[in-house]
Amino acid sequence: MKTLLPQFGITNLDTIIRRVTPTSDPSDFRQKIARTYRFIAVAGRGSRIVWGLALLVVGGCMIAGSLLLYVTPLAMPVAILGLLLIPIGIWVAMSCDAKKIETQLRLFEAVCNDATNNSWRTQAEANANAATTEFQETIHGWLKSEFAAGKPVPEMRDQLDTTTEAMTQLTTDIESNLAAANQKLKDTREALQESQAAFRAISSKKSGRGRVRTLARRVVATAEELVKQGRATIILECSAKLLRNVAEQIISTRNTVQNFEGSLRALSQEISAKKRELTELSQTESLVGRALPSLADVFDRATEVVSANRQEVFGSFADHTDDQLRETMQEAIEKIITDAEVMPKSFDAWWAAADDSRRQMLLEGIDTGANEFAVTKPIPGRVQQRIRHVLAYGGTTCPAFEQVKARSNSVLCRAVNHADPTELFVVSESRYEPASEIVEFAACARTFSAMSPEIQSLAITVVEDDSDIIDYKPESRSDPERPYRLLVLGLLSGEVVRTGAEQYRERDITNPKNGHFAKGFEDAATSIRTDAELCDRLEKRINRSFEAEGQAAVLNRIRSTFTTNDVVPAAVMPRFRQILLDEYQLRGGNVADLSGVSLQKI
Amino acid sequence: MINRFNHQNDHNGNGSSRMNLTTDNAKARRSIGGIWGGGTFGFLVCTYFYAVELMKGLLDDTSPRSIFAWETADAMRAMSVTLGPGHEPVTLPSEMFRIIPARTNQELATLALESKNTRRYGEKLLRVPEASTAAGVGGQPIVGLMAYLADSPSLDEHVRACLLAQRERHLIMQQSERGKSLEVHSVSHQFIVGNAAGGTFNGSAIPIASRIKRWSKEFGLPVKIHLVSLLPSVAATHDRDLAARNCAAFLRTASLACEKPEKIRIHLFNGETITHEPGECLFDSIIPWGVSSGKITLGNRQQAAADIALAIYALLETPLAQISEEQFRDGAKDLLDRRNGFRGFRRLGVARFHLDDVRNNYAAMLAGMETITHQLLGNE
């Protein structure tokens, strides 16, 4: 991974140092040095030469006077005095004003201090601060541009990591340079102190002018070197400070990016979980109908649109990387989805946009989902009354209606105008369905009938007598064999009496007007079939009679009657025996016994 | 306003002339009526229905709709439903249901044994194991009936108030529709929903239907009562025999209430007896709801409840209830044909396809955010 430093304008240490180094010398140090040198060169030159020359002249004059007046006793002392004055004059003329130089050097030291610690440092620090601010802007700009470009965050983080490492290296380098510079500065400072000490020694010994000047110049040169070293050290210090600031900025940016990445990862996981949850929930479909478009289509379309407009999202939250990530992202995505009109606004729009496979899926959904929720076993031959209503915006103008109609096979299909353009209802309805066709009801009724009256009783509520429900069988079909069965069992139980005139009547009913209900076996069966009350009454009487007798007695009676030939006319004897056989079997009798009898007797 | 021609004329077997409907008018053709849910399942259906109405924004002051649930189990009070991914849970408001105050079977039996008319109920009740109705009636219809009778004044008042409100809405709608020269839909449709295999609904549905009939008649509100009953295949019970017994007895009683309403007699604890005239059938249709349509099988009771709520929504909130009445031929003759048993049963199946903005926006947002996060994380 490449470091970002060149991108931030930092190629090496020099670039940093150059940024920090003042472009001009505010203290005018060069001129001050030159001035000091000049001062040293001319210091004491005026008065001491005059005095020296004066002494030389006086000494010369005195020697000359003593030669003129050699005869006088004063000549010798004057000559000696004159001879003394000449070297003194030479010494005075040759000597310099060390005090002034010393004062000048002290002033120069102050200048040096000022040139190093004040103006230079101030400017270097100002440069470093400006560079820090500038860098801050640069890194923010970079971050923004990277986000705007949609650059992967881990890549950005890696780059920043690499950059941080490079910065650490640079910081180490500059620290090392700074240590060396400090050492050098220290050495120079010591050299200065030494030269200053030497100068002071010479100065106090009233050494010659040349020597003083030489030492003074050495002091100035050392001080100048110290200033250079000091300035270099300041530059390095400021550079180090700048580097540290830059490093802090980069680390801070890296942390921001890392935090952002963490938030993104958390958000990504949360989104994945929610998406998974939504997908799972949608597999069972919404409880209130099937939502359109399919979830996969919504995902695909939204992904496509958001991908195409991702720059908007990246741009929008580049400024909000540290917080409000979710809100910013949601806001931007919501806008994109709304603007792009990702979702169809009406069923018709969905239908128009859907391809054949999607339309077929919807039609299959209607085929399977819109059927009535109660399984029936239709009686062959009975015509069901079924209508499928398609409630759609626009009624028959709904583009799906014709296809629904075409696929509804035998079901009558009707369109109904529906006010809501966003939904389509398909309602299948069957009416006047016989209870006997409702498979579950018939099964429940069988279970109910098999229960004891005590248990049945607790489920019977709003009728006066439990028998109103126990004996009421809306789920029973009128079995064509049922009248024959009742007639035969009636004869068997004695509840139906057959007279010699082939008349059939109920036992105990002796009223001549209604004493018999039919003449002839077939007529009797027809009467039972058509007269529901007679049918119910007979059934109740037969059941009561058999219950009173007990199962074994009934079976015995069936067995004995089975071989009798005069219970019914000979023509209906086969049907009579078949019914007895079925009843015997139904009541748990062993059919083989009865079959044996029948084989022998019939 | 967009004018759309309603093509029902073309298909109307009666050949009667109807109106041209605008979309707004189609909305105005909501039927007067209500949903009455008994027991846990009925409560669930009512909650789904309420949630759908809420989602559609149909429950304003002008709504001609009654939603009322009654239940014995107190736990149902906090029951909530969700219409699908992204939707908020919805709870039935307290004014739309009544939890019948808890009593023990012993207390109910004592009440019943006090009066000669209700002694039979009390004797039956004594055969039921002792329990409180606080957690439901334990699948015993006789306890359900007793719980209803014990609370009948309050329940009756709720029924009365609901029907009175419907009557008021009915009058207003009549005025409104006359103003627009539209057909006045005079019949209200009341859907009584519950689990035929349970106890609470099983014991109280027919008395409630009776009261609806009675108050409608008193208020001059023409009414059709439809019984929607869940079959044991969907019921959540381990005692299949008990469920089958309850279902059979209930459907037989409901059929009897259609065929021979004079046989239905309800003795109240105050000594009064509710009787019915011959020919005044209590139910205009009995709609059994099983687990399977023959092609698909429902996942659970929730799905069944939601489907029933949707079917009732489609019937009440669209012109369907009226149109359906018109499109099926008169069934009087069919009802007399007893060759295949009682023919008062009606079956319904509903499929709804809709653009669910809530779900779609939620899904699109998730997909969009996933795209962006993946891209930012370099997971593409």
Interface residues (C-beta under 8 A of the other chain):
Chain A: G150 P152 V153 P154 E155 E261 L264 R265 L267 S268 I271 S272 K274 K275 E277 L278 L281 S282 T284 E285 S286 L287 V288 G289 R290 A291 L292 P293 L295 V298 F299 D300 R301 A302 T303 V305 V306 S307 R310 V313 F314 M329 Q330 I333 E334 I336 I337 V342 M343 P344 K345 S346 F347 W350 L362 G365 I366 D367 T368 G369 A370 N371 E372 F373 A374 V375 T376 I379 R382 Q385 I387 H389 L391 Y393 G394 G395 T396 T397 R414 A415 V416 N417 H418 A419 D420 P421 T422 E423 L424 F425 V426 V427 S428 E429 S430 R431 Y432 E433 P434 A435 S436 E437 I438 E440 F441 A443 C444 A445 T447 F448 S449 M451 E454 I455 Q456 S457 L458 A459 I460 T461 V462 V463 E464 D468 I469 Y472 K473 P474 E475 S476 R477 S478 A532
Chain B: R4 F5 N6 H7 Q8 D10 H11 L21 T23 D24 A26 K27 Y48 A51 V52 K56 V81 T82 L83 G84 P85 G86 Y121 K124 R127 V128 Q140 P141 I142 G144 L145 N202 G203 I206 P207 L231 P232 S233 D241 A243 A244 R245 N246 C247 A248 A249 F250 L251 R252 T253 S255 L256 E259 K263 I264 R265 I266 S285 P288 W289 G290 V291 S292 S293 G294 K295 I296 L298 G299 Q302 Q303 A304 A306 D307 A309 L310 A311 A314 L315 T318 P319 L320 I323 S324 Q327 F328 R329 G331 D334 L335 R338 R339 N340 G341 F342 R343 G344 F345 R346 R347 L348 G349 V350 A351 R352 F353 H354 L355 D356 D357 R359 N360 N361 Y362 A363 A364 M365 L366 A367 G368 M369 E370 T371 I372 T373 H374 Q375 L376 L377 G378 N379
